[in-house]
């Protein structure tokens, strides 16, 4: 809702109120005038000295406000009230009332009449406002503020990408960019994640709808190359999921992309950075074009925050690679600006369903099925007003997106026309065939019966040289895709997705002792009816829901993630155990031989020590958002130390085991990241001087490594003597 803040008042009680009128004007609008007037009474009881006014009717106003009168009974003021700052766009209106230096009245009633006058058209328009009061704790959450900001989110997808935007003072209005280069006059909520450089210099390129996906040199599937270690297993259509015949190879589109990387001498991060930069620049131009001319300059000066989505299953290294690529676009994007795709989708989807009725304790599994990956996560509703969620089971998923159906189609063609003919198929014609399958056939397939009973439309041209073969539905170079063939192509993929959904549902049951209230299907492939029917049949008593605008759920939710006064995730579940390696004293006669083999002599204490893991976070532990966890560390440094002696590097380890090992040599422990902290600014003269057995002296520096749980990545800082100190750099 549109939020308006009326001034800051003195907390001390004041004299009896008297009438006062505040009037402000904005630059005159051009064109014909229309007037709109609405008066309201406001009950002010604001112990935090803030009056929040929110628009309650959906009204679009165009042009700038000519004037605004605020007639109110307020307390005496010490000086003239500053002018009212007024700003307005075609879809949102925000008014910041700076000043009103009065006194708060804890129990008295103030009457405020707000009259708005606008211009820009012939017809009369009426705007109504509801005024409410709230404490700062009710209207603000940690990290939020009332400064107007432009939030721009990017759902960077494997096959398609999308952009949404919102203004921080209008958190109930999230807009999706639908105008894209290459499709003038048409509206699409997503743009293809395609890019093609004009020449080998790579200085200029086309992207999105400007690119013919069948052209040689087109780069696609680039997102998956940010996480090259993630397996991309697809069981071929002709094997019917036979585990003995895994197609353990990257998809045909990625083969093309990798060959382009070699030819262009550009890294994956460079290309992703170019694409993200182009998308953000275009999105900002679209946002500016939608504003009235007088407002564009002010909007362009607004602080901007960028949000980027990542798959929940990605490694920290892949997320870091995404950050590096995004920052190469010329924008500063930090770990806190990343949000996982399933969480973003959940924010939008559950918020949308809240209007139909939600109760505390309701739980849902969300399945975000996209082109490259499928992510799943579970949430429980813990509060309604404001709407708050907590994670029930940590995110799971796999690289089993719908783009892999293209590989299934390729294998099907190879089987029905034979290897000899397949080798003779024209490369361009076959790319056209795959594109036809990708854009038409697989999106509309629901079931074998419905497909075969519908009017003919599943014909794909393979080329003029293909022999007629009635048994395999090939005539005049065209292959007819039957319902049976499509079912075979879909089967191995939907089975893999069904396994992931069942595992997430079972995890929910273990945690809550009951079934979830439903499974939400979102994402591009999440809108597919065949997938929904398959899961509905598998889950039986659990309803499978496809919300409206499922394709844009992720990008809308990503913008909502940074907006005040909207739905919040207050905690998540640790997917792994996290900790550090400490060196405890070796216990002769108590520690076993295997431990003794790893003991070492500590010159500072003149005793033997042995490495041992200290797990600060256990797998499955609930982690509160924005409630930092502190890991206690210390370092011994020589009394006569060098500046570099005060730069400490700490390793944070992780373990996916249900019960994390005690020692690293037991296996199953991996480095999560290294945190390097510079403490050169601390006052070492306050440190206690200690002596070793040989008489030399040293200092012990005690400090805390502070970890904060975020949506996609943890953030780190360091504290010394209870205060944030130094600079922490994280390497994955």
N, C-alpha and C positions, 0 to 999 in steps of 0.2 A: 504494500500500500504506500501511497505517497506520504511521506513524513514531513511535518513542518515543526520547527522548533521555535518557540517563542521565548527568547531572551534568557538571561540569568538574573536572578533576584538575590538581594541580600538576605542571608539566613536569619537575621534578627527581626523581631517584630517591629512593625512600623505604625504610623498613625492611621486614622480612619481614611479609607479610600475616597477618592473623588474622581469625577469624570475627566477623561483625557482622550484626545483624538490623535492618532498617529496616521500620517498620510505620506505615501511615497509614490513616486512616478517613475516610469521607465521610458526609454525612447519611444516616441510615437510610432505606431505601426502605419504602414502604407495601406491604401485601399479603403474599401467601404468598412463601415463600423457596425459591429453587432454588440449588444450589451447583454450581460448576464449578471444577475444579482441573486444572492442567497444569504439570508441572515440566520444565525444560530446563537443559542445561549450556551455558555461554557461554564462548567463547575470546576473551579481551580482549587485543588488541594494537593499541591506538589511540594513535598518536603525536600525534593532534590532540585527544586527551582527550575524544572523544565516542563513545558507544556507541549505535548505531542499531539498534533492534529493530523488526521489521516483521511484521505478521500474515500468515501463510501460508495459513490456511484461511478460507473464507468463513463467517463466523458472525455472526448477528444477536443482539445482547444488548439486553435491555430493562431499564429501571430503572437506578438508580445503583449503583456498586460499594459493597458494604458495607465491605469492607476489602481491603487489598492488602498482602501480605507480600513483602518482598524480602530473601532470605537470601543473603548473599554473603561471600566472603573478599575484603576490601579492605584497603588500607593504613591505617595510623593516621590519624585525622582530628584536626584542630585544635579542632573544636567539634562540637556536636551537629548531625547532619544536619537540614536544614530539612524541614518536612512535604512529603509528596507531594501534588501537585495532581492531582485526578482529575476528568475530565469525560467524559460519554458521551451519545450520542444513540441512537435506535432503529436507526440504520444504521451509525454510525461510533463508534469508541472511541479516545480519545486520552489518554495519560497523560504528564504532564511531571514528570520527577524533578528537582526543583531541589536542587542541593547535591551530596552525595557528595564532599566535599572531600578526596579522597585523592591519590595519586600515580600517574602513568602508569608502567606496567611494559612497557618496550619488548619484552622477550623472554619475560617470565614469563606463566604461564597463570593466569587467575582463573576460579573456578567460581561461577556465579551461578544461583540457583534462584528462579524467579518463580512464585508461587502467587497466583491470582486467585479471589476469592469474590464471587459476584453474587447478586442477588435479583430477583424479579419474576414468577415463574411456578412451575408444579408440576414441570415436566420438567427433568431434568438436562441441562445444556449444557456442552460441552467446547470451550475455545478454546485453540489452540496458537499459539506464537510462535516465530519464528526470529530469533535474535540474530546480528547481523553487526557488523563494525567497518569503519570507512572514514575516510579523511582528509576534512577539510572540503571539499577540492577535488572529491572524488568525490560527496559528498552535497549540496553546495551549488553553485549557479551564481550568477554575478554578479547582484545584485538580489534573490536569494532570501534568506529567513531563516526560522527555525523558529518564529516567532510564529504562533499559530493565527489564520487569517483566513477569512472567508467570501467566496468568489468567486461573483459573480452575473453571468452573461453574458446579453446580449440580442441575438438575431438579428432585427433590425428589418427586416422584409421588405415588399415592395410589396403582396402579397396576404395573407400570413400572417406572424406573428411567433412567436418561441419564446424560452423562458427555460431556462437550465440553471444549476446551482449545484454547488459542491464546497467542501470544507474543505481548506485548504492542507496539513494533516497527513495527509490521506487522498487523495493525488493519483490513486489508481487508481479512485476512485469518483466519477463525475460523474453527477448526477441531473438529470432533465428534469422541469420542472413540467408536469403533465398535468391539473390541476384548474382550471377556468376559470369565471368568472361567466356565468350563462346556460345552463350545461350541468351542473347538479348531478348527482352520481353517475356521470358519464361521464368518460372519459379521452381527451384529445386532446393530441398533442405540440406542436401549434401553435394559435394563436388568430388569428382574422381581424384584419387591420389595418384595422379599420373604427371610425369614431367618429361620434356624432351628438349635438349639443348639444340640451339640453332646450328652450331658448328662446334668443332673441337676446342675452340677457345673458351667455351662454357660461360661467356659473358652475358649472353641473352638466352632466354628459353621460353617455351610455352608450357602451360600447366593446366590441369583440370580439363574442362570441356574444350579447351583450345586444341587439345592433343587428340589425334586419331589413334585410338588404342591399338589399331592393327599396324601402325607404321613401324618400320624398322628403326630402332634407336629409342623407342619409348621405354621409359623407366617406370616400372610398376613393382608393387610388393616391397618397396624399399624399407618400409617400417620393420618388417620381420628381420631384416639384416642388422638391425640395432641389437638384436639378441640372437646371435648366430648359434649359440649353444643349445637353444631350445629345440627339442626334437620336432620334426615335421613329418610325422608318420601318417601315411594314408594307405589303407588296404584297397587294392585295385578292385574295380567292379567285377572283373571276371573271376576273382578269387573268392568273392563273397565273404570277405573278412577272414580268410584263412591266415592264421598267424604265421604260417611258414613262408608267406610271400609278402612281407612288408615292403612297400615302396619307400624305403628309407632315404629319400632324395628330396632336394628342394624342388618346389613347383616349377613348372615350365616358365612362368613369368619371372621367377627369381633367377633362373638360369640366364634369361635375357638381361635382367638388371645387373647381375654380377659381371657379365661380359662387357656391359657398358661402363662399369666402374673401371675395369682394366683399360678400356679404350680411351676414356676421358681423363684418366689419371686423377680422379676425384674420389675422396673417401665417402663412405655412407653418411657420416655426419655432415660433410659439406653439402651433399645433395639434399638431405633432409632440411638443413638450415636454409637453403635456397627456397625450397617449397614452403616452409613455414613462414618465411619472410614475405613471400608473394601473397599468401593467404591473409596474413595479418594486415598488410598494406591495403589489399583490396577491401577487406572487411571494414577498416577504418574509413575508407573513402565512401563506402555504402552508408555507414552510420552518419557521416557528415552530410551526405547528400539528402538524407531524410529529414534534416533539420531546416528550419527557416533560415534564410541567409544571415540575419542579424545574430543568430545564436551560434553559428558555426565556429567563429573565432574563439568564443568563450569555451565551447565544447572541446576544441582542439587543445586548449590549455589545461583542461581538466586532468588531474592525476589519473593514470591508467594502470590497471592491474591485469596481468595476463594469467590465465589458468590453462593448464595443459593436462590432458588425460593420458594415462598409461595402463596397460593391462596389469591386473593384480598379480598375475603369475610371473611377471618379469623379474629377473634377478636385479639386485642393486646395481650391478654393472651396466645392465641395459637401461635402467632408469637414469643413471648418471650419463650414459651416452645420449639419451634423449635431451637431458638438460644442456649438455655441451652443444648439441646440434641446434637447440632452440635459441641459445645465447648467441650463436653465430648469425642469427637473424638480426642482431643488433638490439635485442631487447634483454632486459635483465630478468631472468626467470630462475627462481630459487627452489630448493626442495619443497618448501611449504606451498609452492604454486602448482605442485603436481597433485592430482587426485586420481585414484584408481577408477577405471571405467565402471565396474559394478557398483561402487559407492555412489558415483555421480548419477548413474541410472536409478539407483534406489531413492536418492533424494527427490528426484523429479517424480518418479512413479508413485511412491508412497504419499508424497504431498498431494498428488492428483487424486488418489483414492481417499485421502482424508475427507474430502468433500462428500463422499458417499457414506462415511461413517467408519471410524476406527476406534478401537478401545485399547486401553493400556493392557499389555500382555499379548496382543496380536503379534503373530510372527510370520515372516515371509522369506522364501528363498527367491533370490533374483538371479536369473540366467541371462547374461549379456552375450548373445551369439552374434559375432561379427564376421567379417570376411577372412581374417587371419587367425583370430583367437576366440576362445569361449571362456568367459570368467563367471564364477558363481560365488555368491556370498549370502549370508543369512542375517536378518535383523529382527529385533523385537521392539515394539513400541513401548517406551517407558514413560512418556508423558504426552499429553495431547495439546496443552496450551502453555508454553510453546511446544510444537511437535518435536520430540526428541527420540532418537533411536540408539540402540546399542547392538553391537555385533554379537551374534550368538555363536557362529562358527566361522573360523577364519577363511579367507578367500582361497578358492581352488580353481582349477581350470586346465586348459591344454591348448596346444596349437592345432586346433581342429575346426577352423573356420570354413565358411562356405566356399572360399576360393579353391579349396581342395576338391570340390565337386568338378571343377574344370579338368583336373587331372583324371577324375573318373570318366568324364566324357571322352577325353583323349584315349584312354585305354579301351573304352567301348568302341570307338571308331577303328582303332587298330585291330580289334578282334573281328568286327563284322566285315571289314574290307580286306583284311589279310595284311601281313607284314610287307609283302612285295608291293602292293598298291599303295600302302601307307607311306612307303619311302618315296613314291612318285608324286604324292600329293603336293600341289603348289603351296609353298610356304605362306604366301600372302593369303591365298584362299582359305587355308586352314586357320590362320589367325582370325579371319572373318567368321569362320564357323564357330570357333571357341567364343568369340565375342557375342555371337548370336545366342549361343547356349547360355552364356553368362548373363546377358541383359534381358532375354525373353523367356527362355524355357524354364530354367531352374527357379525363377522367382514365382512363376505361376503354378508350379506343380503342387497339387494337393493330395491326390490319390490316384491309383491306377484306374479305378472305375470311372471317376469323374473325367480324367484326362482322355480316356478312350471314347467316352460318350459325347465329349464336346466336339464342336465343329473342327475340322482339320486345321492345324496351325503350328504343328510341331515339326515342320520340315526345315532342314538346314542344308544349305548348299555346300558340297565338298569340292566341287570342281567338275569341269566337263569331261574329264578323262576317266571318271569312275564308272566301272562296269555296272550295268543293271543287275540287280540281284533281288528278285521278289521275296525270297525266303528271309532276307535281312532288311526288307523295306527300303531298298535303294532303287531309285528310278531317275534317269536323266540327270545324274549327278547330285540328286537330292537324297538325303537320309531322313526318313521319317522316324522321329523319336516316339516310341510307344510307351504306354504307361508301365508296362513290365520292365522295359529297359531303364526308364527313369527310376523306378523303384529299386532296381539293382544298383544304380549309381548312388542313390541317396542312402541305401541301407547301411553300408559300413560307417558312414559319417554320423548318421543319426544314432546309431548304436553307441558310438563313442561318446556322443553328447549325453545320451540317456544314462550311461554309466556315471558320468560326472554329476548329473542331476541327482541320481539315486544316492550317490555317496554323500552329497551335500545334505540331502533330506535325512539320511541316516545319522549324520553328524548332528543335525538339529534335534532329532529324536533323542539321541544320547544326552544332549545338554538339557533339553526341556521336558523330556518324558512324554512328549506328544507330537503329533504331526504338525507341520506348519499350516497356516490358514490358506496358503496358496503359493503357487510358483508363478512369478512374473517372467515373461519372455520379452526381452527387449533387444535392440540392435537390428541390423539389416536382416540377418538370417533369422533373428527372433520373430520377425513378422511372417515367416513362411508357414503356411497352413499345414504342410505335410509334417514339419517338425512338431507343431502343436498337437496334431492328431496322434502322432507316435508317442509323445510324452504323456498325453491324456490317457491313452490306453495302458501305458506302463505304470503310471502313478495311481490309477484307479480312483481312489476316494479323495485325492488331493486335486483341487481345481487348478487348471493351467490357464493363466490370464495373459492376454496380449493387449496392453494399454494402448489408447490412442496415441498417435505420434511416437510409436515405439522406436522408430529409426532415429529420432532426434532426442530421445530421452537422456542419453549420455551427455550431449553437449549442453542441453538445458540445465541438467543437474550440476554440471561442472561450474556454470556461472552462479547457480544458487549456493554453491559451496562457499563462495566469498561474500555473499550478501548478508547484511544484518537482518535480524528479525525473521529469519526463515528457518526451515527444518535443519536440525543439527544431528550429527552422529557424535555421541558423547564418549564412546569407548569402543575399542576394538580388541580382538583376541589375537594374542601373539601366535604367529604361525610356526615359530621356532623358539628355541631357548637362546638367550644372548648373555654373554659374560666375558670375563677377562681371565687371564692366567696370572695367578699369584704365586709367590714363593714362600711357603711355610717352612717352619723348622722341621728337619728330619727327626723322627722319633725312633731311636735305636731300640731294637727288640720289639717294637710295635708295628712299624711299617714292614711290609713284606719285601721279598727279594726283588720283585719287579719294580717296586717303588725305589728301592735302594740303588738300583742300576742307574737311576736318573738324578741322584743327589749331586749337589755341587757345593763348593766351599764359598761362603760369603765373607769377603774381606772386611766388611763394615761391622758385622756382628761376631766374626771369628767363629761361626758355627755353620754346620751343614744345613742346606735348605733343599727342598724338593718342589718342582712345579706342580700346581694343582689348580683346577678350574674353579672359579667362583661364578656361579650363574645368578645374575641379578634379575633376569627375566626368565620365567619358566614357560615352556610351550603350553599353550592353552590358557595362560594367565590373562585376566582382563586388564587392559591398559587404558587408563583414563586420558582422554584428549586434554592437552594443555595443562596436565599435571606432571611436571618434570620428575624424572627419576634420577637420583644422584648416586654415582659410583665413586667410592672413596679410593683415592690413590695417594701414593707418596713416592718421592724420588730422593735419593741421597746424592748430594753434589759436593765436590771438594770445597773446603772453606775458601781456598784461593781459586775461585772458579772463573771460567771464561764465559762470555755472553752466550755462546752456543750451548753451554751446559744447562741453560734455562729454557731450552727448546725440547719439549718432551714429546715422544711418540708413543701412543698407546694403541694396542690392537684390541679390537672388539671381535670376539668369536661367536659363531652360531652353530647350532646343532638341531637337526630336524628330528632326532630321535625322541620318542615319547618320554624316555628317561635319559637325560643328557649324561654323557660319560664324565667321570671324575678327572681323567687325565687325557691330554691330547694324544698320547701314544696309543690309546685304545681305539682310535679311529672315529670317523663320523663327525669330526669337528673341522670347521672351515673358517677362514678369516672372513668376517663380514666387512670390515673396513679398518683403516688406520686413521687415527685422529692425531694430528700434529698441533700442539699448542705452544704458543710463545709466551713465556712468563718473564721476559726480560724487564718488564716494567715494575715488578714487585720490589718492595723494600727489603733487601736481604739482611739489612742490619738488625731487623727484628727477629731473625731466625735464631733458634737455639743452637749454639755450637756444641758439637759432640766429639768424642775422641774414640779412635780405633785402638786396638790392642797395641799397635806399634807406635802410638803417640800422635799420629797425624789426626787432624781435625776435619770435620765435615758438617754439613747442614742437611737436615731432612725437610723437604718441602711437601707439605700436605695440601691436597687440593681435591676438588670434586669434578668429575666429568658428568655433565648434565645432559641427559637424553630426554627428548620430548617426542612423543608419539604423534605422527601425522597420518594423513590418509595413505600416502604412497611411500614416503621415506621418513626415516627418523632424522631429527636435527640434533646437532651437538653444540655445546658450549662448555666453557670451563669456569669454575669459581674458585677463588682463593680468598680465604678469610671471609667467606660468606658473600662475596661480591664477584660479579662477572668480571673476569680479568683475562687479558691476553686475547689472542686470535686463534680460532680453531679451524684447521683445514682438514677436510675429509677426503681420503682416497679409497676407491673400491678396487 
